[in-house]
Amino acid sequence: MDTHALRPAPTRDPAWLGRVFWVGACLVLLWPLFVATEFRPWILIEEKNLQVTGQFLAGFLPPAVGAEFLWMVARESWRTVAMATVGMTLALVIAIPMTLASARTLSISALSGRMARAPFAVRQGIRWALIVLRSVPELVWALVFVRVVGLGPTAGVLAIALTYGGMLGKVYGEILESGEAHVTETLLRNGSSRLQAFFYGLLPQNAAELTSYTVYRWECAIRSSVILGFVGAGGLGQQLDNSMKMFNGGEVLTMLAVFVALVALADRVSAGLRRALG
């Protein structure tokens, strides 16, 4: 007789005690962080604050739809996309060579099990350079370049190129090193160059992931381009800043809607490329 079939079904989750314990432990650990940030979300539903919020949101209606204004928004949106695209292109120019030079998977000396001292030092130096590039926010780079090259999209392009070059180089290296390296090692052992090993070994199996992350970063660059406009880097962000300073909520709402459309378009491009490479 199967004794398991005679056992009554449990009336409660047998793991509930452990879950309660870990939830309580997380709350205890997070509580000092909530205190440090003065996080008090209940003030949002106070009557006075709800009234102020309602008045603020009412100022965004109706959205601005004048022909001259829409033409300006279209022009600045195109400039924003151009800023993000050129910045990403320069970021790729920075990231790809640094990734190929720092990836352990493409190191010939590492085939013996331990990388030689000189290549290891070069690899670590490149990785530290990538850390420096991505550690400085693009907003800080933009403030620097606005002082150097003046107001306009050039400062935004350079800021995106440096910060995103560091980000792309780091993640590209992690993607290449986390994949299957057998084919690449075989090519290197049989006399192939590093570029050949990359194009015929690493790239085919990692192309979809690399492309997906690149398009995602392009989407992030569009958002960054809008933010950089607040410090004088041009584009839709600068016009958004001007409208906010003039308390013109209708124009702000229209530009925010266009911004959402740009991000949605980038998401569709990313999905299409993933399907094409899948």
N, C-alpha and C positions, 0 to 999 in steps of 0.2 A: 504493500500500500504506500502511495506517495504521501508522506507526512506533510510535505510543503503545501499540498492542495487543501489541507485541513486548517492551515493557519489563517486567522482572520486578517482581512486587509487592514493596514495601518490607518489610524484615524487622523494622523498628522504627519507632516514631513519629518522623517527621522534625522535630517541634517539641520533642523531649524535652530538648534542650540548653537552649533558652530557658526551659522550665518549671523545670528544675533550677536555673537561674540565679536566677529570680525567687523560688523557694521558699527558696533559700539567702539571698538578700537580705532577705526578710521575717524569717527567723530571726535574722539579724544585727541587724536593726533592733529586733526584739521582745525580744532577749535582755536588754538593760538593764532593760526593764520587768519581766521575770520576776525578775530579781535584786532590783529595788526592792521588789517585793511579797513577796519571800521565798517564792516559789511552789515548794513541794516536795511534789508529789502522792504520791511513793513512800512517804512516812511513813504513808499510809493503810493500806498493806498490811503494815506491820510487825506481828509476832506480838502484841506487847503492845497496840497500838492496835486490832487486829482483835478482841481479847478484850474490850476496853473497849466497842467499838462493839456487839458482840454482846450484852453485858449491858445496854447502854442501850436497844437495840431490843427486847429481851425484856421490858423494863418497860412497853412499850405494849400488851402482850397480857395478858388479853383486853380488848377494847374495852368501855367502860362503856355499858350498855343499860338502866339502871334507868328506870322510868317517870317519876319526878320529875326526874331528870337530863335525860332526853330532852325533857321539856316545857320545861325551862329553856333547853336548846339551841335548840329551835324558837322560843321567845320572843326570844332574843338574836339568832338568825339573821334573824328578821323585822326587828328593830331595826337590824341591820347593813345589810340591803337598803334599809330606809327612810332610813338615814343617807346611803348612797351615792346614792339616787335624789333626795332633797331637795337634797343637795350639788350634784349634776349639774344639777338644775333652776335653782338659783341661779347656777351656773357659766354656763349658757346665757343667763341674764338679763344677766350681765356680758359674755359673749363676743359675742353677736349684735349688739348696738348698736355695740360697738367694732370689730367686723369690717366692718360696713356703713360706718362712718365712716372706716376706714383703707384699705379696698380701692381700689386705683388704678383698677380696672375701672369703678367707680361714680363716678369723679370727672368732673364736667362740665368743669372747667377743663382736664383732661388730654386732652380730645378734640382740642384744637388741636396736641397733640404735646408740650407742656411744661406741667406743672401749675403753677398760680399759687403765689406765695410763701406766702400765708396758709394755703390748704388743705394745702400741702406741710408746713408747720410743724405744723399740727394732726395730720396723718397720722403724722408722725414722733413726735410727743409720745404719741399713742395706742400706737404700736408699742413705744415705750420703756416705757410703763406695762404692756403685756402682758409684756415681758421681765422686769420687776421681779416681777410676779405669779407667773410660772412659774419664776423663778430660786430663789425661796424654797421649799424642800420642804414638802409638806403636814405632815410631822411637826413641823417648826419652827413653822409656823402653829398647829398643835394645842397645842404647849407654851405658846405665847403666849395662846391663847384659854382654855386650862384655867385660867391665872392670872386671866383677866379674868372669865369667866362661870362658872368652877367646873367640877368633874368632870361628865361626862355627854356625850350625843351632840351637844349644841349646838356644842361646841368642834370636834368632828369634821366636822360639817356646814359650818361656816364655813371650816375649813381646806381641805376639798375644793373648796368654792366658789371660793376665791381662786386656788389653784394650778391647778385645772382650767379656770377661766375664762381664765387666761393661755394655757394650752395650746390650748384650743379656739379662742380668738381667733386665735392664730398659724396653726394648721393650716387653719382655715376660710378665712382670707385667702389662703393659698397655693393652696388648692383653687380658689377663685373666680378668682384671677389666672392660673392655669395653664390654664384652660379656654378654649373658643372665645368670643371677646368681640364678634364681629361683630353678633350680634342685639342685645346690650346697647347697643353704641355706636349702632346704628341707632335704637333706642328713645329714647335720650338726645338724639340729634340732632333727633329729631322732636317734642321737647317733653315726653316722659314724665318723671315724677319718678323719683328714685333707687329708691324702693320699688317702683314699677311695673317699672322696668328689672330689678330684682332678682327679683321674683316671676315675671315673664314671660320674662326672658332668661337670667339666671344659674342660678336655682334649678332649673328643669326638667332642665337638662343635667347638673347636679352633685348632684341630690338623693340618688342612690344612694350616691355616695362620701361625702357629708356624713353621711348616716344611718349608714353602716357605721362611720365613724370615731367618731361620737357613741356608738353602742352599745359599741364597743370601749373607749372611755373610761369608760363606765358600768361595764363589766366591771373595768377597772383601779380604779375608785372602790370597788368591792366589796372588792377586795384591800386597797386603802388603808384602808378602814374597819376591817378586821381589825387592820392594823398600828397604826392610831391608837388602838385600844383598849389597847395596851400603855402608853400615856402617860395613860390615864384618860379617854379619849373614849367609853367605853361600848361596848356591842355584844358580838359574839362574841369579839373580840380581847381584851377585858378579862377575860372568863371563861377564855379560853385562857391568858392570863398568870397568872391565879390558880391554875389547875390545874398549870401548869408549876412554879410556885413551891412547890406542895405535892407535887411529884414524883408526881403522879397520871397516869401514862402512859396508862391506859385512857381517861380522860376526854379527854386531848389527842388520842388517835387518833380518837375519835368526832367531835370538833369539826373535826379536819382533814378527815375524810371528808365532813362536811357542807359545809365550805368548798369542797372540790373539786366537790361537786354544785352549789353556787351558781355557780361559775365556768362549769361545763359548761352550766347552764341559760342563763346570759347568752350563751354562744357559740351555743346553738341559737336564741335570740331574734334574735341578729345575723344568722345564716344565713337565718332566715325573712323578716326584713325586706329583706335583699338580694334574695331571690327575688321578693318582692312588688313591689319597685321595679324589678327587672330586666326 
